[in-house]
Amino acid sequence: MAFHRDSIAVQRVVLVLKGAARSGVDIPQLLATCGIERKLLDDPNARVEREVFIRLLTQVMMQTQDEFAGLGQGRTSKPGTFSMMTHAVINCSNLERALQRGIRFYDMFDLQLASTLVVEEGKGILVAQADPRLDFREIILETLFFLTQRFMSWLVGKHIVLERVEFDFEDDGDPERQALFDCPIQFSAGVNRMVFSADYLDLPLVQNELSLSRFLKSSLSELFQRGNRQMGLPARIRALLAEEYGYNFPDFSGVCESLNMTPQTLRRRLKDAGTSYQQIKDDIREEASVYYLSKPELSIDEIALLMGFSEASSFHRAFKKWTGKTPANFRQEQFGD
């Protein structure tokens, strides 16, 4: 399920619809819900906006009750499975341990798809085995590698550059795959694997349970977004702040010193990445606030103190600025408390 810039080839839309139809989804209603015109499907050169495609995937997963969107030929991954896997890996010390734990997690299910991580000669190699009888085997394998690479990149806050991807099936001439992986692709290789530098496996995770809660609200958008290459610096700053949710955030000059950058350079690079130091701090506080609001044993006044606000009224104003709702209203709507 590849993307090129901010759009998806209509052929990928048709594949998703086939999986949905096999699971009994009402296709005309699905298209109407997602805002996709039926005639678009007959145009081989048509593309749909990325967000429309994500909306389609989300609807299919919900209606089929399958995170494989009906492509797994009788094997389903119930909604919430991916979320549970992310919670299982988020506290691992480095990327290698997170990958190994994620692989063991999915090994508990009979999905006709399995992965193995191999480290040899300075390379990390993710090998995938898929039942040859699967109808949508090619799309399942390429999607596995694509989403795994993106999830790995999110975990460590650094774009994981693949050295090559190998598939055991023949090249069908699909130009989307090259845009998908941006690395050499070998077909009819006798194996399915993606290869990258083993140095990445030693990287610590810069994400945590608080940032994970935000990620899971829009995980497909996060994983399909174009270009993770700009995520490195903001993620490094998040890592510097990760231990302090509310109190004692280092000032901007302290962050510049830690990163060995001048204030001008850091401001410019954060602007290029579409963010700022204040925005990163606000995002962390918002994530932490939402996380603590999910804990009924904590009062809003206690959460305000945890967030570093000396007065609850200041916390109320900040939270409403972040979310458009007061902490009490947000808690009631989201958690029923």
N, C-alpha and C positions, 0 to 999 in steps of 0.2 A: 504494500500500500504506500507507494512512493509519493513524493511531492516534488514539484519543480517551482521554485520561487514560492509564490503564495497560492498555488492552485494544484489541482489533482486531475490527472487524465480521466476522461469519462469511462475508459475501459476498467479502471479500478472501481468506479462507482457500480458498474454493471456486475463485477465480481461480488461485491458486497450484497447487491440485490439478489444474486443467485443464492448465496448462502441464506439470506433472509427468507426467500421464497421456499427453499427446501424445508425451512422450519415453520412454514405456515403463516408467515407475516403477510398482511394485506399490503401489497406493493403500491397500488394507487394511493392508498391512504398514507403510506410511509413517504412517498414522494411529495405529497401535498404538505405533510407536516414539516418536511425538511426544506420546502421551497425549491424543489427541483422539477423542472418542466419535463414531461414525458418525451417530447420531441428531441430534447437534448441527447437522449441516450442513443439516438440513431445517427448522430454526427460523430464520426471517428476522430475528428480533430478538436472536439469540444473539451473544455476543462471546467471544473467547478472550483469555487473558492475553497481554500483550506478549511475555513471555519464551517462551511456548509458540509464538507465531507466529514468533519469531526462530529457535527450534529447528526449526520446519517449514521455513523458508526455507533454513536451513543444510543440512538433510538433502537438500532438493531440489537445491540447488546441487551438493552432493557427488555425489548419485546421477545427476544429469544431466550432470555435469562442465560446468556452464554457470552463470556468475554472473548470467545473465539468468533463471535458474530455468525454462528451457524456454519462455519467453514470446516469444523472438525469432524465431520462425518460420523455423527452419533456420539462423539466424545465432547462433553461440554465442560467449560470452566465457569462455575457459577459466579455471578456478580459478587464482588468482595474478595475473590481469591487473590487477585493482584494486590489489593490493599493489605491483606494479611501477610503476603510475602514481603511487601515493603516494610511492614512493622517488624518482621522477623530479621531483616538485614540491617535496619537503620542504625543499630548500636554496635555494629562490627567495627573493629579497629582500623581496617584498611579494605581496599577494593577487592583483593583476592578473597578474603574471608567472606565478604558480602556476596560475591559471586558464588562461592562454594555453598553458602547457606541457602541462597536462592535456588540453586540447582537441586539441593536436597529437598527443599520445600516442594517443588513441583514433581519430584520423583515419587511423592506420596500419592499422586493421582495417576490414573490410567488414561493418559491423554494421547497415546500414539505418537508422542513427540518427547524426546529426551535430549539433554545436553551434558557435555563433559568439558571441564576446563583442564587443559594440559599446559604445562610450562616447560619449555625446552629451548636451549640455545638462545636464551635472551628474548624469547617470544612468548606471549600469551596467546593461546589458541583455544577458541571456543568451538567445539565440535558438536554438531547436531545430527541426530538420527530421527528420521520421520518414516512412518509406515509408507511403503511404496504404493499402497492401495488408496491413499488419500486422494480425493478428487481435486482438491485445491492445494496440492502439496507444494508447488513452487511458490505460491503467494504466502503460504504459511511459513516456509523457511526464510524467505527474504524479509518478511515482517518480523520474525523472531530476531534476526540479526540486527535489523534497523532499530527496533525498540530497545534491544539489549544495549546497543552502542549508546543510544540516547540516555537510557537510564543510568548507565555507567558514568556518562559525562555529568549528569545531574548530581549523582552521589558525590563525586570528587570535585565538582565545580570547575572542571577543566575539559575542554573538547578532546575526546579520545579519537586520535587519528588512526584509522585502520590502514594497515600496509597492503592488505589484499583480502578479497572474499572469494571463496571457492564454492561452487555448486556441483552436484552430481548430475544435474539435468542439462539438456542441450539449450543453447542460446536461441531464444525465440525472436530475437531482434527488438525486444522491448527497450526503447531508449530511456525509459524512466529509471531503470536500475542504475545507470551510471550517475544520474543526478542524485539518486538515493544514497549511494555509498561514497562517491567522490574518491574512489581508489580503484586500482586494477581489479577486474572481475574475471575469474577463470571458470568456464563452463565445462561440463563433461569431465570433471576432475576426479570422479570416483568417491568423493567425500564432500560433506558440507561443513565449512568452517570459516571463521573470520580470524584474522591474524593481526596482532598489534604488539607493540613493545611491552615486554614484561615489566618495564619500569613503572607503568601505570598501576600495576597490581599492588605496589607498595604504598601508593598514595593514601593518606587518611581520608575518611569521609568528612566532608565539610557540612553535611546536612545532619539534622537531628529530628526528634519527634515533633518539635514545634514547626519547623519548616516543612516537615512531611505532611502535617495536617493541612497546610495551605496547598501543597503540591497536589494532594489527592482530590482537591475540589475541582481541579482542571488538568488532571494528569495527561489526558490525550493532547490537549493544546500544548502543554509543556513539552511533551515528547515529540510532537510533530512540528514545533516551531522551527523556523528556518534559522540555521546558523547558531550553534551553541558556542561558537568561537569567541563571542564577546562576554561569556559568562564568567571567565576566569577571575578578573579583578574584583567584581562585586562579591563573588563567592569567597575570595581570600579575605576580604574585609569582614564578611559574615563570620568566617572562622575566628577572626580576632575577637569578635564580640560575642561568640557563641556561649561563653561561660557567664556572661553578665546580662541578664534580662531585666533591665530596669535601672539598677544602681550602677554607678561608676563606669558608665560608658567612657572610653578614652576620648579626649578631645581630638579635633581634626589634626592638629599638629602632632599628636602622639601617634595617630595612625600613619601619617606621612613618614614619621621617623621609623616606624616598624617596617614599612614597605620600602624605605630608602628612596623616597620620591619627594620632590618639592611640592608644596601645596598647589602651585599652578598646574604641574603635570598631573597630579592626582585628580584635580577638578576636571581637567580636560578629558582624561581617560574615562572617568565616570560618566561625563556628559556623552562621550562617544558611545558608551554602553547603555545610554538611555536612563541613567539614574544619578543619584547624588548620595553623599554620606548621610545627609539628613533623611533621605528617603529610605536608605538601608536601615537606619536606626528605627524609623517609624514602622517599616515592614516587620522588623523583629519584634517590636513591642506589640504590634497588632496580632501577629501570630501567637505570641505568648499569651496575650489577653484572651484570645478566642480559646486557646487550649485550657487556660485556667477557668474560664467561664463554663467549660464542660464538666468541671468538677463541682458537684452540688455541695460538697462539704465546705467550700470556700465562699465566704461572703464577698460582695462586690467591694466593700471597704478593704477587706484583706487583699483582694486582687490589686486594688489601687496601690497599696503599699508594696506589694511584690513588684509592681511595674515602676516603682521609684517615684510615685506621686505622693507628696505629703498631704494633699487634700483630695478627697474623693471627687469633689466637683471638678478639679483639674483633669482627673482621669475621665470623667464623663464627657467633658468637652473634647478631649483628644480622641476618645473612642468614637464619638459621633462624627468627628471629622474623618476618621479612617473608614468607617463603615456606613455612615448615614443613619445609624441607630444608636440609642443609648445602650449601655451594657445590660440593663435590666430587660429592655425590649428584645435585644439580640439573644440573650439567654433564654427567654420565654419562647421565641420563635424557633430557635435552632435546637434547643435541648428540653423545652417544656418544663423548665424549673422557674 
